Amino acid sequence: MADFDPDHAWSLHPQVAVRPEPFGALLYHFGTRKLSFLKDRTLLEIVRSLDEQPSARAAVEAAGVTPAAAEKYIGAVGTLVDSKMVVRRGSS
């Protein structure tokens, strides 16, 4: 996660499709053909709101995540950045 800064603006990669599921969601990247699982609905809400928020940290806060749990979700977004599912806004 060396390139991930939660205080910057991020977006779902334009080649990623989101399929909501009862457990969270499936993300499929049509460019890399990778599949990722979001393990809860809160993370899905965060990922879906990235385009609307000024930063990943703001998306976590907007989802109502408590400060004690915020690092877990910020880390999850960082993992999605590493897998190219999420990209820095404006750099797809």
C-alpha positions in Angstrom: 0.0 0.0 0.0 3.0 2.3 -0.6 1.0 4.4 -3.1 -2.2 4.6 -1.1 -2.9 7.8 0.8 -6.3 7.8 2.4 -6.4 11.6 2.3 -6.5 11.7 -1.5 -9.4 11.3 -3.9 -10.1 7.7 -5.1 -12.5 6.1 -7.5 -13.6 2.6 -8.6 -11.6 1.8 -11.7 -13.9 2.3 -14.8 -13.4 -1.3 -15.9 -14.7 -2.7 -12.6 -18.2 -4.0 -12.3 -19.9 -4.3 -8.8 -22.3 -7.0 -8.1 -24.0 -6.6 -4.6 -24.4 -9.8 -2.7 -25.9 -10.5 0.8 -22.4 -10.8 2.3 -21.1 -7.6 0.6 -20.3 -7.6 -3.1 -18.2 -9.1 -5.9 -15.9 -6.8 -7.9 -14.8 -7.9 -11.3 -12.1 -6.0 -13.2 -12.6 -6.5 -16.9 -9.1 -5.4 -17.7 -7.1 -7.6 -15.4 -9.8 -10.3 -15.1 -9.4 -10.3 -11.3 -12.3 -10.9 -8.9 -12.4 -9.4 -5.4 -14.9 -10.0 -2.6 -16.1 -7.3 -0.3 -16.9 -9.0 2.9 -19.5 -6.6 4.3 -22.1 -4.1 3.2 -20.3 -1.2 4.8 -17.3 -1.7 2.6 -19.6 -1.8 -0.4 -21.1 1.5 0.7 -17.6 3.0 1.1 -16.5 1.8 -2.4 -19.6 3.1 -4.0 -19.2 6.5 -2.4 -15.6 7.1 -3.3 -16.5 9.2 -6.4 -18.6 11.5 -4.2 -16.2 12.0 -1.4 -13.0 14.1 -1.4 -10.9 11.2 0.1 -11.0 7.6 1.1 -11.0 8.7 4.7 -14.0 10.9 4.1 -15.9 8.0 2.4 -15.2 5.9 5.5 -16.5 8.6 7.8 -19.6 9.2 5.5 -20.4 5.5 5.9 -20.8 6.0 9.6 -17.8 3.9 10.6 -16.6 4.6 14.1 -13.1 6.0 14.6 -12.1 2.7 16.3 -13.0 0.7 13.2 -11.9 3.3 10.6 -8.4 1.8 10.0 -9.8 -1.6 9.1 -11.9 0.0 6.3 -9.1 2.3 5.2 -6.8 -0.8 5.0 -9.5 -2.6 2.9 -9.6 0.3 0.4 -5.8 0.3 0.3 -5.9 -3.4 -0.6 -8.3 -2.6 -3.4 -5.9 0.0 -4.6 -3.1 -2.6 -4.6 -5.3 -4.9 -6.8 -6.1 -2.0 -9.2 -9.9 -2.2 -8.4 -9.7 1.4 -7.0 -7.5 4.1 -8.6 -6.5 7.6 -7.7 -9.2 9.9 -9.1 -8.3 11.2 -12.5 -5.7 8.5 -13.2 -7.5 5.6 -14.8 
